[in-house]
Amino acid sequence: MSRQNPVIHTHLANKKHLTLFDKIIILAAFLYPLSGLPQVVEVFNGHTVGVSLWSWLSFVCFSALFLAYGLIHKIAPMIITNILWLVVDSLVIIGLLVSVDVA
């Protein structure tokens, strides 16, 4: 009679195979935040007209909230996406604040 760890056995029994759609979503989790990079470049190049600091601050707040949810529920694509969005959103905010100091 083999001795199996019931926790490991339960974990392995519940592990599902990643579908093609799961793989697409994981890829999208990395690619989607990259859509904000052109805004980061524009802001750091001094083109800040029409860019709202308050909007980007709210984006950071919501990304943090969704990141917490993803961490609590262990949803990998949500965690990846919101960590990357926090970075992108923060870069835009830093760019806006730096351009205000320079102006």
Sequence and secondary structure as in RCSB ss.txt:
>XXXX:A:sequence
MSRQNPVIHTHLANKKHLTLFDKIIILAAFLYPLSGLPQVVEVFNGHTVGVSLWSWLSFVCFSALFLAYGLIHKI
APMIITNILWLVVDSLVIIGLLVSVDVA
>XXXX:A:secstr
     HHHHHHHHH     HHHHHHHHHHHHGGGGGHHHHHHHHTT  TT  HHHHHHHHHHHHHHHHHHHHHT 
HHHHHHHHHHHHHHHHHHHHHHHHHHH 
